[in-house]
Amino acid sequence: MDSQTPQQRHNNMAAIHGKDTKPEIIVRKYLWRHGFRYRLNHARLPGRPDVVLRMYRTCIFVNGCFWHGHENCRYYTVPKTRTEFWVNKVKRNQERDLEVQHKLARMGWHCITIWECELKPARREATLQSLVYTLSKIYLQDHRAKTYALPEEDDAPRMVADESGNNSWITEGNESNK
Ligand SMILES: [Zn+2]
């Protein structure tokens, strides 16, 4: 039910869209308590992500359900007045969110979106736990990706030429003893 006056809606919108809104603070505090260190609203990254975890190469966006048009969410109800205006506005925000995510992905960043409704008291703990789980998965995945990037035959003995020009076989073990 949309029972808000335009002024109330305006105030809510400002609260949702502004910096340091409550949902963002919930996420930041949780991460901080769990030992994650981050930057806020990194100006040089597309979309000024709410939380930037460099070590995890991850940007977190905490999105208001109305403002960013959370699909199939009960907090995203199209207002009955100026409907077209709001529909278009939210659509533009959705398009911009998608564009920002693609840009960040191309720059090698992971993107995590947390919706405001996922931070309501009943769902908060589960959401934040799964965030931490996702972050550790990302870290492992990136770590493993680096290991896989090594040539497969790296463990195998291979031919090298020493200074005198003689070829000899070495293994990883020999090499690390040098
Ligand atoms: Zn939602």
Backbone and ligand atoms as CSV (ligand in chain L), in Angstrom:
chain,resi,resn,atom,element,x,y,z
A,1,MET,N,N,0.835,-1.214,0.000
A,1,MET,CA,C,0.000,0.000,0.000
A,1,MET,C,C,0.862,1.253,0.000
A,2,ASP,N,N,0.520,2.158,-0.870
A,2,ASP,CA,C,1.301,3.382,-0.985
A,2,ASP,C,C,0.560,4.517,-0.293
A,3,SER,N,N,0.880,4.727,0.961
A,3,SER,CA,C,0.144,5.737,1.726
A,3,SER,C,C,1.027,6.935,2.059
A,4,GLN,N,N,2.143,7.042,1.377
A,4,GLN,CA,C,3.055,8.139,1.687
A,4,GLN,C,C,2.648,9.428,0.976
A,5,THR,N,N,2.826,10.547,1.647
A,5,THR,CA,C,2.653,11.831,0.972
A,5,THR,C,C,3.902,12.074,0.124
A,6,PRO,N,N,3.802,12.939,-0.873
A,6,PRO,CA,C,4.992,13.230,-1.690
A,6,PRO,C,C,6.180,13.665,-0.838
A,7,GLN,N,N,5.914,14.431,0.211
A,7,GLN,CA,C,7.019,14.900,1.060
A,7,GLN,C,C,7.679,13.723,1.793
A,8,GLN,N,N,6.843,12.820,2.305
A,8,GLN,CA,C,7.392,11.634,2.976
A,8,GLN,C,C,8.234,10.815,2.003
A,9,ARG,N,N,7.673,10.675,0.796
A,9,ARG,CA,C,8.398,9.891,-0.201
A,9,ARG,C,C,9.737,10.539,-0.498
A,10,HIS,N,N,9.692,11.865,-0.642
A,10,HIS,CA,C,10.921,12.602,-0.916
A,10,HIS,C,C,11.945,12.362,0.203
A,11,ASN,N,N,11.490,12.435,1.438
A,11,ASN,CA,C,12.392,12.239,2.572
A,11,ASN,C,C,12.976,10.828,2.576
A,12,ASN,N,N,12.109,9.861,2.333
A,12,ASN,CA,C,12.578,8.472,2.297
A,12,ASN,C,C,13.591,8.270,1.191
A,13,MET,N,N,13.283,8.836,0.045
A,13,MET,CA,C,14.164,8.697,-1.118
A,13,MET,C,C,15.525,9.290,-0.807
A,14,ALA,N,N,15.494,10.455,-0.173
A,14,ALA,CA,C,16.749,11.125,0.181
A,14,ALA,C,C,17.531,10.261,1.165
A,15,ALA,N,N,16.811,9.647,2.087
A,15,ALA,CA,C,17.472,8.802,3.082
A,15,ALA,C,C,18.072,7.562,2.421
A,16,ILE,N,N,17.320,6.999,1.487
A,16,ILE,CA,C,17.781,5.789,0.806
A,16,ILE,C,C,18.992,6.104,-0.072
A,17,HIS,N,N,18.919,7.244,-0.741
A,17,HIS,CA,C,19.943,7.542,-1.741
A,17,HIS,C,C,21.191,8.168,-1.141
A,18,GLY,N,N,21.053,8.785,0.022
A,18,GLY,CA,C,22.163,9.520,0.592
A,18,GLY,C,C,23.293,8.628,1.055
A,19,LYS,N,N,24.408,9.255,1.375
A,19,LYS,CA,C,25.556,8.506,1.873
A,19,LYS,C,C,25.281,8.094,3.328
A,20,ASP,N,N,26.016,7.031,3.756
A,20,ASP,CA,C,25.922,6.589,5.145
A,20,ASP,C,C,24.493,6.301,5.585
A,21,THR,N,N,23.703,5.736,4.688
A,21,THR,CA,C,22.377,5.305,5.098
A,21,THR,C,C,22.546,4.088,5.991
A,22,LYS,N,N,21.538,3.755,6.727
A,22,LYS,CA,C,21.644,2.716,7.728
A,22,LYS,C,C,22.074,1.340,7.172
A,23,PRO,N,N,21.465,0.875,6.091
A,23,PRO,CA,C,21.866,-0.444,5.596
A,23,PRO,C,C,23.358,-0.549,5.290
A,24,GLU,N,N,23.933,0.503,4.735
A,24,GLU,CA,C,25.372,0.477,4.460
A,24,GLU,C,C,26.173,0.330,5.738
A,25,ILE,N,N,25.730,1.046,6.767
A,25,ILE,CA,C,26.465,1.017,8.038
A,25,ILE,C,C,26.401,-0.376,8.655
A,26,ILE,N,N,25.253,-1.050,8.508
A,26,ILE,CA,C,25.123,-2.427,9.012
A,26,ILE,C,C,26.182,-3.317,8.371
A,27,VAL,N,N,26.314,-3.202,7.052
A,27,VAL,CA,C,27.268,-4.033,6.321
A,27,VAL,C,C,28.700,-3.702,6.740
A,28,ARG,N,N,29.002,-2.408,6.792
A,28,ARG,CA,C,30.362,-2.000,7.159
A,28,ARG,C,C,30.740,-2.473,8.549
A,29,LYS,N,N,29.849,-2.283,9.494
A,29,LYS,CA,C,30.151,-2.666,10.873
A,29,LYS,C,C,30.404,-4.162,10.981
A,30,TYR,N,N,29.583,-4.938,10.278
A,30,TYR,CA,C,29.728,-6.392,10.321
A,30,TYR,C,C,31.089,-6.802,9.745
A,31,LEU,N,N,31.403,-6.239,8.588
A,31,LEU,CA,C,32.678,-6.586,7.951
A,31,LEU,C,C,33.852,-6.195,8.851
A,32,TRP,N,N,33.758,-5.006,9.423
A,32,TRP,CA,C,34.849,-4.523,10.280
A,32,TRP,C,C,35.049,-5.459,11.466
A,33,ARG,N,N,33.926,-5.829,12.103
A,33,ARG,CA,C,33.989,-6.737,13.247
A,33,ARG,C,C,34.609,-8.074,12.885
A,34,HIS,N,N,34.427,-8.479,11.624
A,34,HIS,CA,C,34.955,-9.770,11.193
A,34,HIS,C,C,36.324,-9.631,10.536
A,35,GLY,N,N,36.965,-8.507,10.756
A,35,GLY,CA,C,38.356,-8.359,10.346
A,35,GLY,C,C,38.578,-7.889,8.913
A,36,PHE,N,N,37.516,-7.550,8.211
A,36,PHE,CA,C,37.681,-7.054,6.843
A,36,PHE,C,C,38.012,-5.567,6.889
A,37,ARG,N,N,38.934,-5.155,6.065
A,37,ARG,CA,C,39.270,-3.730,5.976
A,37,ARG,C,C,38.925,-3.250,4.572
A,38,TYR,N,N,38.431,-2.026,4.499
A,38,TYR,CA,C,37.838,-1.589,3.236
A,38,TYR,C,C,37.961,-0.085,3.058
A,39,ARG,N,N,37.612,0.346,1.881
A,39,ARG,CA,C,37.485,1.777,1.603
A,39,ARG,C,C,36.036,2.056,1.252
A,40,LEU,N,N,35.665,3.324,1.386
A,40,LEU,CA,C,34.279,3.704,1.133
A,40,LEU,C,C,34.185,4.589,-0.094
A,41,ASN,N,N,33.129,4.392,-0.864
A,41,ASN,CA,C,32.797,5.285,-1.973
A,41,ASN,C,C,34.031,5.703,-2.788
A,42,HIS,N,N,34.806,4.710,-3.163
A,42,HIS,CA,C,36.023,4.927,-3.939
A,42,HIS,C,C,35.717,5.762,-5.186
A,43,ALA,N,N,36.212,7.007,-5.199
A,43,ALA,CA,C,35.812,7.960,-6.252
A,43,ALA,C,C,36.287,7.547,-7.635
A,44,ARG,N,N,37.384,6.786,-7.707
A,44,ARG,CA,C,37.920,6.477,-9.025
A,44,ARG,C,C,37.326,5.207,-9.623
A,45,LEU,N,N,36.489,4.518,-8.887
A,45,LEU,CA,C,35.849,3.319,-9.436
A,45,LEU,C,C,34.448,3.673,-9.941
A,46,PRO,N,N,34.038,3.037,-11.048
A,46,PRO,CA,C,32.696,3.306,-11.583
A,46,PRO,C,C,31.629,3.086,-10.516
A,47,GLY,N,N,30.690,3.988,-10.450
A,47,GLY,CA,C,29.559,3.818,-9.550
A,47,GLY,C,C,29.834,4.125,-8.085
A,48,ARG,N,N,31.069,4.572,-7.791
A,48,ARG,CA,C,31.434,4.852,-6.382
A,48,ARG,C,C,30.880,3.781,-5.439
A,49,PRO,N,N,31.443,2.572,-5.485
A,49,PRO,CA,C,30.898,1.472,-4.669
A,49,PRO,C,C,30.856,1.843,-3.182
A,50,ASP,N,N,29.857,1.333,-2.492
A,50,ASP,CA,C,29.684,1.652,-1.077
A,50,ASP,C,C,30.830,1.127,-0.225
A,51,VAL,N,N,31.284,-0.069,-0.573
A,51,VAL,CA,C,32.392,-0.693,0.150
A,51,VAL,C,C,33.352,-1.286,-0.880
A,52,VAL,N,N,34.640,-1.023,-0.729
A,52,VAL,CA,C,35.641,-1.562,-1.649
A,52,VAL,C,C,36.652,-2.377,-0.857
A,53,LEU,N,N,36.725,-3.669,-1.168
A,53,LEU,CA,C,37.663,-4.572,-0.506
A,53,LEU,C,C,38.764,-4.918,-1.496
A,54,ARG,N,N,39.859,-4.190,-1.407
A,54,ARG,CA,C,40.933,-4.370,-2.374
A,54,ARG,C,C,41.520,-5.782,-2.352
A,55,MET,N,N,41.711,-6.301,-1.153
A,55,MET,CA,C,42.308,-7.630,-1.031
A,55,MET,C,C,41.453,-8.704,-1.695
A,56,TYR,N,N,40.181,-8.443,-1.767
A,56,TYR,CA,C,39.245,-9.403,-2.345
A,56,TYR,C,C,38.831,-8.980,-3.745
A,57,ARG,N,N,39.409,-7.851,-4.179
A,57,ARG,CA,C,39.088,-7.327,-5.520
A,57,ARG,C,C,37.560,-7.273,-5.684
A,58,THR,N,N,36.907,-6.801,-4.640
A,58,THR,CA,C,35.445,-6.841,-4.608
A,58,THR,C,C,34.844,-5.486,-4.243
A,59,CYS,N,N,33.793,-5.133,-4.983
A,59,CYS,CA,C,33.013,-3.935,-4.665
A,59,CYS,C,C,31.650,-4.378,-4.173
A,60,ILE,N,N,31.194,-3.744,-3.118
A,60,ILE,CA,C,29.876,-4.056,-2.589
A,60,ILE,C,C,28.973,-2.836,-2.749
A,61,PHE,N,N,27.808,-3.095,-3.313
A,61,PHE,CA,C,26.796,-2.056,-3.410
A,61,PHE,C,C,25.634,-2.431,-2.498
A,62,VAL,N,N,25.247,-1.513,-1.646
A,62,VAL,CA,C,24.080,-1.738,-0.799
A,62,VAL,C,C,22.945,-0.918,-1.401
A,63,ASN,N,N,21.993,-1.610,-1.984
A,63,ASN,CA,C,20.961,-0.932,-2.781
A,63,ASN,C,C,19.619,-0.833,-2.079
A,64,GLY,N,N,19.058,0.340,-2.138
A,64,GLY,CA,C,17.681,0.514,-1.699
A,64,GLY,C,C,16.747,-0.166,-2.691
A,65,CYS,N,N,15.770,-0.905,-2.168
A,65,CYS,CA,C,14.914,-1.720,-3.039
A,65,CYS,C,C,14.058,-0.867,-3.970
A,66,PHE,N,N,13.587,0.261,-3.500
A,66,PHE,CA,C,12.771,1.094,-4.369
A,66,PHE,C,C,13.641,1.787,-5.405
A,67,TRP,N,N,14.643,2.476,-4.934
A,67,TRP,CA,C,15.474,3.305,-5.796
A,67,TRP,C,C,16.123,2.505,-6.928
A,68,HIS,N,N,16.579,1.313,-6.606
A,68,HIS,CA,C,17.275,0.501,-7.610
A,68,HIS,C,C,16.368,-0.559,-8.226
A,69,GLY,N,N,15.091,-0.521,-7.901
A,69,GLY,CA,C,14.126,-1.403,-8.544
A,69,GLY,C,C,14.369,-2.885,-8.315
A,70,HIS,N,N,14.347,-3.298,-7.036
A,70,HIS,CA,C,14.545,-4.708,-6.715
A,70,HIS,C,C,13.360,-5.533,-7.233
A,71,GLU,N,N,13.609,-6.366,-8.250
A,71,GLU,CA,C,12.536,-7.140,-8.885
A,71,GLU,C,C,11.918,-8.113,-7.882
A,72,ASN,N,N,10.622,-8.272,-7.975
A,72,ASN,CA,C,9.875,-9.207,-7.114
A,72,ASN,C,C,10.078,-8.962,-5.632
A,73,CYS,N,N,10.265,-7.713,-5.287
A,73,CYS,CA,C,10.458,-7.370,-3.885
A,73,CYS,C,C,9.287,-6.521,-3.439
A,74,ARG,N,N,8.785,-6.805,-2.247
A,74,ARG,CA,C,7.595,-6.076,-1.814
A,74,ARG,C,C,7.910,-4.626,-1.463
A,75,TYR,N,N,9.193,-4.314,-1.351
A,75,TYR,CA,C,9.553,-2.918,-1.067
A,75,TYR,C,C,9.697,-2.101,-2.344
A,76,TYR,N,N,9.612,-2.779,-3.473
A,76,TYR,CA,C,9.601,-2.040,-4.727
A,76,TYR,C,C,8.182,-2.013,-5.282
A,77,THR,N,N,7.415,-1.009,-4.851
A,77,THR,CA,C,6.062,-0.833,-5.365
A,77,THR,C,C,6.037,0.479,-6.134
A,78,VAL,N,N,5.472,0.412,-7.314
A,78,VAL,CA,C,5.423,1.606,-8.159
A,78,VAL,C,C,4.386,2.575,-7.588
A,79,PRO,N,N,4.808,3.808,-7.341
A,79,PRO,CA,C,3.863,4.792,-6.780
A,79,PRO,C,C,2.662,5.000,-7.699
A,80,LYS,N,N,1.525,5.327,-7.073
A,80,LYS,CA,C,0.305,5.499,-7.866
A,80,LYS,C,C,0.231,6.883,-8.488
A,81,THR,N,N,0.995,7.805,-7.955
A,81,THR,CA,C,1.061,9.117,-8.592
A,81,THR,C,C,2.396,9.262,-9.301
A,82,ARG,N,N,2.348,9.997,-10.406
A,82,ARG,CA,C,3.541,10.199,-11.265
A,82,ARG,C,C,4.201,8.845,-11.585
A,83,THR,N,N,3.345,7.899,-11.851
A,83,THR,CA,C,3.816,6.526,-12.062
A,83,THR,C,C,4.900,6.442,-13.140
A,84,GLU,N,N,4.624,7.088,-14.274
A,84,GLU,CA,C,5.562,6.978,-15.383
A,84,GLU,C,C,6.921,7.567,-15.007
A,85,PHE,N,N,6.878,8.692,-14.316
A,85,PHE,CA,C,8.124,9.333,-13.873
A,85,PHE,C,C,8.972,8.370,-13.051
A,86,TRP,N,N,8.325,7.740,-12.069
A,86,TRP,CA,C,9.068,6.834,-11.184
A,86,TRP,C,C,9.540,5.579,-11.917
A,87,VAL,N,N,8.674,5.054,-12.773
A,87,VAL,CA,C,9.058,3.851,-13.523
A,87,VAL,C,C,10.301,4.131,-14.368
A,88,ASN,N,N,10.284,5.268,-15.042
A,88,ASN,CA,C,11.435,5.608,-15.879
A,88,ASN,C,C,12.687,5.868,-15.057
A,89,LYS,N,N,12.491,6.525,-13.949
A,89,LYS,CA,C,13.631,6.851,-13.083
A,89,LYS,C,C,14.297,5.570,-12.570
A,90,VAL,N,N,13.465,4.653,-12.079
A,90,VAL,CA,C,14.003,3.404,-11.554
A,90,VAL,C,C,14.658,2.598,-12.673
A,91,LYS,N,N,14.049,2.620,-13.855
A,91,LYS,CA,C,14.608,1.884,-14.993
A,91,LYS,C,C,16.003,2.420,-15.342
A,92,ARG,N,N,16.128,3.739,-15.324
A,92,ARG,CA,C,17.446,4.331,-15.603
A,92,ARG,C,C,18.463,3.898,-14.553
A,93,ASN,N,N,18.039,3.865,-13.306
A,93,ASN,CA,C,18.949,3.422,-12.239
A,93,ASN,C,C,19.374,1.973,-12.447
A,94,GLN,N,N,18.416,1.135,-12.833
A,94,GLN,CA,C,18.740,-0.277,-13.078
A,94,GLN,C,C,19.757,-0.409,-14.213
A,95,GLU,N,N,19.513,0.369,-15.263
A,95,GLU,CA,C,20.433,0.317,-16.410
A,95,GLU,C,C,21.826,0.786,-16.012
A,96,ARG,N,N,21.861,1.841,-15.209
A,96,ARG,CA,C,23.157,2.357,-14.771
A,96,ARG,C,C,23.862,1.340,-13.859
A,97,ASP,N,N,23.106,0.701,-12.983
A,97,ASP,CA,C,23.698,-0.327,-12.110
A,97,ASP,C,C,24.356,-1.438,-12.926
A,98,LEU,N,N,23.644,-1.860,-13.948
A,98,LEU,CA,C,24.147,-2.934,-14.801
A,98,LEU,C,C,25.419,-2.513,-15.534
A,99,GLU,N,N,25.386,-1.299,-16.036
A,99,GLU,CA,C,26.537,-0.757,-16.756
A,99,GLU,C,C,27.751,-0.672,-15.832
A,100,VAL,N,N,27.533,-0.189,-14.626
A,100,VAL,CA,C,28.608,-0.078,-13.637
A,100,VAL,C,C,29.201,-1.455,-13.347
A,101,GLN,N,N,28.324,-2.441,-13.173
A,101,GLN,CA,C,28.802,-3.802,-12.887
A,101,GLN,C,C,29.637,-4.362,-14.029
A,102,HIS,N,N,29.205,-4.104,-15.257
A,102,HIS,CA,C,29.975,-4.579,-16.408
A,102,HIS,C,C,31.342,-3.904,-16.471
A,103,LYS,N,N,31.346,-2.610,-16.216
A,103,LYS,CA,C,32.620,-1.868,-16.221
A,103,LYS,C,C,33.574,-2.443,-15.185
A,104,LEU,N,N,33.065,-2.639,-13.976
A,104,LEU,CA,C,33.910,-3.153,-12.896
A,104,LEU,C,C,34.412,-4.557,-13.223
A,105,ALA,N,N,33.547,-5.365,-13.803
A,105,ALA,CA,C,33.938,-6.734,-14.170
A,105,ALA,C,C,35.074,-6.697,-15.196
A,106,ARG,N,N,34.951,-5.787,-16.152
A,106,ARG,CA,C,36.011,-5.664,-17.160
A,106,ARG,C,C,37.320,-5.215,-16.533
A,107,MET,N,N,37.244,-4.474,-15.433
A,107,MET,CA,C,38.452,-4.017,-14.728
A,107,MET,C,C,38.950,-5.077,-13.758
A,108,GLY,N,N,38.283,-6.222,-13.737
A,108,GLY,CA,C,38.726,-7.328,-12.891
A,108,GLY,C,C,38.180,-7.295,-11.473
A,109,TRP,N,N,37.123,-6.538,-11.261
A,109,TRP,CA,C,36.525,-6.482,-9.926
A,109,TRP,C,C,35.304,-7.389,-9.839
A,110,HIS,N,N,35.135,-8.001,-8.687
A,110,HIS,CA,C,33.894,-8.710,-8.389
A,110,HIS,C,C,32.895,-7.695,-7.861
A,111,CYS,N,N,31.631,-7.925,-8.143
A,111,CYS,CA,C,30.579,-7.040,-7.640
A,111,CYS,C,C,29.593,-7.838,-6.802
A,112,ILE,N,N,29.298,-7.325,-5.643
A,112,ILE,CA,C,28.261,-7.943,-4.817
A,112,ILE,C,C,27.199,-6.887,-4.539
A,113,THR,N,N,25.952,-7.225,-4.812
A,113,THR,CA,C,24.850,-6.325,-4.497
A,113,THR,C,C,24.098,-6.880,-3.294
A,114,ILE,N,N,23.943,-6.041,-2.297
A,114,ILE,CA,C,23.118,-6.419,-1.144
A,114,ILE,C,C,21.899,-5.513,-1.154
A,115,TRP,N,N,20.730,-6.113,-1.091
A,115,TRP,CA,C,19.501,-5.336,-1.106
A,115,TRP,C,C,19.085,-4.995,0.309
A,116,GLU,N,N,18.490,-3.813,0.399
A,116,GLU,CA,C,18.050,-3.320,1.697
A,116,GLU,C,C,17.137,-4.325,2.415
A,117,CYS,N,N,16.259,-4.980,1.653
A,117,CYS,CA,C,15.316,-5.914,2.272
A,117,CYS,C,C,16.049,-7.123,2.872
A,118,GLU,N,N,17.232,-7.406,2.358
A,118,GLU,CA,C,18.004,-8.534,2.876
A,118,GLU,C,C,18.679,-8.192,4.206
A,119,LEU,N,N,18.595,-6.921,4.565
A,119,LEU,CA,C,19.213,-6.483,5.814
A,119,LEU,C,C,18.181,-6.164,6.901
A,120,LYS,N,N,16.914,-6.459,6.599
A,120,LYS,CA,C,15.882,-6.319,7.635
A,120,LYS,C,C,16.213,-7.328,8.728
A,121,PRO,N,N,15.880,-7.002,9.975
A,121,PRO,CA,C,16.323,-7.833,11.114
A,121,PRO,C,C,16.170,-9.345,10.910
A,122,ALA,N,N,15.058,-9.790,10.324
A,122,ALA,CA,C,14.818,-11.234,10.199
A,122,ALA,C,C,15.817,-11.916,9.262
A,123,ARG,N,N,16.339,-11.175,8.289
A,123,ARG,CA,C,17.216,-11.795,7.285
A,123,ARG,C,C,18.666,-11.357,7.415
A,124,ARG,N,N,18.896,-10.392,8.300
A,124,ARG,CA,C,20.199,-9.733,8.340
A,124,ARG,C,C,21.360,-10.697,8.561
A,125,GLU,N,N,21.255,-11.521,9.608
A,125,GLU,CA,C,22.375,-12.380,9.978
A,125,GLU,C,C,22.729,-13.335,8.823
A,126,ALA,N,N,21.692,-13.931,8.227
A,126,ALA,CA,C,21.921,-14.871,7.125
A,126,ALA,C,C,22.586,-14.163,5.942
A,127,THR,N,N,22.128,-12.964,5.654
A,127,THR,CA,C,22.697,-12.198,4.539
A,127,THR,C,C,24.173,-11.898,4.775
A,128,LEU,N,N,24.475,-11.458,5.982
A,128,LEU,CA,C,25.849,-11.056,6.277
A,128,LEU,C,C,26.775,-12.273,6.338
A,129,GLN,N,N,26.238,-13.377,6.858
A,129,GLN,CA,C,27.048,-14.611,6.875
A,129,GLN,C,C,27.356,-15.061,5.454
A,130,SER,N,N,26.351,-14.978,4.596
A,130,SER,CA,C,26.581,-15.439,3.227
A,130,SER,C,C,27.500,-14.469,2.481
A,131,LEU,N,N,27.492,-13.204,2.888
A,131,LEU,CA,C,28.440,-12.247,2.315
A,131,LEU,C,C,29.875,-12.651,2.643
A,132,VAL,N,N,30.110,-12.971,3.900
A,132,VAL,CA,C,31.447,-13.379,4.320
A,132,VAL,C,C,31.860,-14.676,3.618
A,133,TYR,N,N,30.901,-15.590,3.486
A,133,TYR,CA,C,31.162,-16.846,2.779
A,133,TYR,C,C,31.539,-16.570,1.315
A,134,THR,N,N,30.774,-15.683,0.663
A,134,THR,CA,C,31.056,-15.336,-0.729
A,134,THR,C,C,32.437,-14.707,-0.862
A,135,LEU,N,N,32.783,-13.848,0.085
A,135,LEU,CA,C,34.093,-13.195,0.021
A,135,LEU,C,C,35.231,-14.209,0.142
A,136,SER,N,N,35.072,-15.178,1.035
A,136,SER,CA,C,36.151,-16.163,1.166
A,136,SER,C,C,36.223,-17.055,-0.069
A,137,LYS,N,N,35.065,-17.312,-0.674
A,137,LYS,CA,C,35.070,-18.091,-1.926
A,137,LYS,C,C,35.795,-17.320,-3.034
A,138,ILE,N,N,35.502,-16.035,-3.117
A,138,ILE,CA,C,36.149,-15.195,-4.127
A,138,ILE,C,C,37.665,-15.200,-3.927
A,139,TYR,N,N,38.069,-15.093,-2.656
A,139,TYR,CA,C,39.504,-15.049,-2.351
A,139,TYR,C,C,40.191,-16.343,-2.782
A,140,LEU,N,N,39.572,-17.464,-2.444
A,140,LEU,CA,C,40.140,-18.767,-2.817
A,140,LEU,C,C,40.184,-18.936,-4.326
A,141,GLN,N,N,39.101,-18.554,-4.950
A,141,GLN,CA,C,38.979,-18.687,-6.403
A,141,GLN,C,C,40.072,-17.876,-7.105
A,142,ASP,N,N,40.268,-16.639,-6.677
A,142,ASP,CA,C,41.298,-15.791,-7.276
A,142,ASP,C,C,42.678,-16.364,-7.025
A,143,HIS,N,N,42.863,-16.902,-5.831
A,143,HIS,CA,C,44.130,-17.482,-5.446
A,143,HIS,C,C,44.453,-18.685,-6.319
A,144,ARG,N,N,43.441,-19.550,-6.446
A,144,ARG,CA,C,43.594,-20.753,-7.241
A,144,ARG,C,C,43.832,-20.393,-8.702
A,145,ALA,N,N,43.133,-19.367,-9.171
A,145,ALA,CA,C,43.273,-18.956,-10.566
A,145,ALA,C,C,44.725,-18.634,-10.872
A,146,LYS,N,N,45.413,-18.027,-9.891
A,146,LYS,CA,C,46.820,-17.676,-10.112
A,146,LYS,C,C,47.673,-18.934,-10.229
A,147,THR,N,N,47.372,-19.926,-9.378
A,147,THR,CA,C,48.133,-21.164,-9.424
A,147,THR,C,C,47.928,-21.858,-10.761
A,148,TYR,N,N,46.683,-21.882,-11.202
A,148,TYR,CA,C,46.387,-22.519,-12.482
A,148,TYR,C,C,47.029,-21.793,-13.645
A,149,ALA,N,N,47.312,-20.518,-13.457
A,149,ALA,CA,C,47.870,-19.746,-14.556
A,149,ALA,C,C,49.296,-20.175,-14.885
A,150,LEU,N,N,49.950,-20.885,-13.956
A,150,LEU,CA,C,51.296,-21.387,-14.243
A,150,LEU,C,C,51.223,-22.457,-15.319
A,151,PRO,N,N,52.261,-22.543,-16.141
A,151,PRO,CA,C,52.263,-23.607,-17.164
A,151,PRO,C,C,52.168,-24.970,-16.491
A,152,GLU,N,N,51.424,-25.868,-17.116
A,152,GLU,CA,C,51.180,-27.161,-16.492
A,152,GLU,C,C,52.443,-27.968,-16.277
A,153,GLU,N,N,53.377,-27.832,-17.213
A,153,GLU,CA,C,54.586,-28.657,-17.149
A,153,GLU,C,C,55.605,-28.094,-16.160
A,154,ASP,N,N,55.199,-27.119,-15.389
A,154,ASP,CA,C,56.139,-26.461,-14.490
A,154,ASP,C,C,56.779,-27.413,-13.487
A,155,ASP,N,N,56.030,-28.441,-13.081
A,155,ASP,CA,C,56.578,-29.392,-12.107
A,155,ASP,C,C,57.542,-30.380,-12.755
A,156,ALA,N,N,57.415,-30.499,-14.061
A,156,ALA,CA,C,58.225,-31.488,-14.753
A,156,ALA,C,C,59.655,-30.964,-14.930
A,157,PRO,N,N,60.606,-31.910,-14.988
A,157,PRO,CA,C,61.983,-31.470,-15.249
A,157,PRO,C,C,62.033,-30.773,-16.609
A,158,ARG,N,N,62.822,-29.753,-16.749
A,158,ARG,CA,C,62.934,-29.141,-18.074
A,158,ARG,C,C,64.374,-28.764,-18.371
A,159,MET,N,N,64.614,-28.566,-19.627
A,159,MET,CA,C,65.971,-28.338,-20.105
A,159,MET,C,C,66.326,-26.866,-19.952
A,160,VAL,N,N,67.434,-26.598,-19.315
A,160,VAL,CA,C,67.917,-25.223,-19.267
A,160,VAL,C,C,69.376,-25.180,-19.711
A,161,ALA,N,N,69.790,-24.045,-20.154
A,161,ALA,CA,C,71.197,-23.894,-20.529
A,161,ALA,C,C,71.915,-23.117,-19.438
A,162,ASP,N,N,73.041,-23.669,-18.941
A,162,ASP,CA,C,73.788,-22.895,-17.940
A,162,ASP,C,C,74.722,-21.908,-18.654
A,163,GLU,N,N,75.512,-21.174,-17.870
A,163,GLU,CA,C,76.324,-20.101,-18.469
A,163,GLU,C,C,77.309,-20.628,-19.506
A,164,SER,N,N,77.786,-21.844,-19.285
A,164,SER,CA,C,78.772,-22.387,-20.213
A,164,SER,C,C,78.111,-22.919,-21.474
A,165,GLY,N,N,76.790,-22.847,-21.529
A,165,GLY,CA,C,76.097,-23.281,-22.734
A,165,GLY,C,C,75.731,-24.749,-22.718
A,166,ASN,N,N,76.050,-25.452,-21.609
A,166,ASN,CA,C,75.673,-26.860,-21.523
A,166,ASN,C,C,74.213,-26.993,-21.111
A,167,ASN,N,N,73.511,-27.851,-21.778
A,167,ASN,CA,C,72.131,-28.106,-21.394
A,167,ASN,C,C,72.079,-29.098,-20.244
A,168,SER,N,N,71.165,-28.886,-19.323
A,168,SER,CA,C,70.986,-29.889,-18.273
A,168,SER,C,C,69.536,-29.898,-17.837
A,169,TRP,N,N,69.113,-31.008,-17.217
A,169,TRP,CA,C,67.743,-31.122,-16.735
A,169,TRP,C,C,67.659,-30.585,-15.319
A,170,ILE,N,N,66.645,-29.817,-15.064
A,170,ILE,CA,C,66.418,-29.394,-13.683
A,170,ILE,C,C,64.976,-29.695,-13.300
A,171,THR,N,N,64.754,-29.749,-12.007
A,171,THR,CA,C,63.382,-29.866,-11.512
A,171,THR,C,C,63.093,-28.665,-10.634
A,172,GLU,N,N,61.839,-28.525,-10.281
A,172,GLU,CA,C,61.466,-27.421,-9.397
A,172,GLU,C,C,62.323,-27.405,-8.135
A,173,GLY,N,N,62.531,-28.593,-7.566
A,173,GLY,CA,C,63.283,-28.718,-6.326
A,173,GLY,C,C,64.704,-28.156,-6.477
A,174,ASN,N,N,65.373,-28.581,-7.552
A,174,ASN,CA,C,66.745,-28.095,-7.805
A,174,ASN,C,C,66.751,-26.586,-7.943
A,175,GLU,N,N,65.734,-26.114,-8.672
A,175,GLU,CA,C,65.719,-24.694,-8.966
A,175,GLU,C,C,65.592,-23.856,-7.695
A,176,SER,N,N,64.744,-24.362,-6.770
A,176,SER,CA,C,64.547,-23.562,-5.565
A,176,SER,C,C,65.739,-23.639,-4.637
A,177,ASN,N,N,66.642,-24.608,-4.867
A,177,ASN,CA,C,67.847,-24.701,-4.027
A,177,ASN,C,C,68.934,-23.747,-4.479
A,178,LYS,N,N,68.756,-23.208,-5.661
A,178,LYS,CA,C,69.793,-22.336,-6.203
A,178,LYS,C,C,70.011,-21.096,-5.351
L,1,ZN,ZN,ZN,14.220,-5.881,-1.864
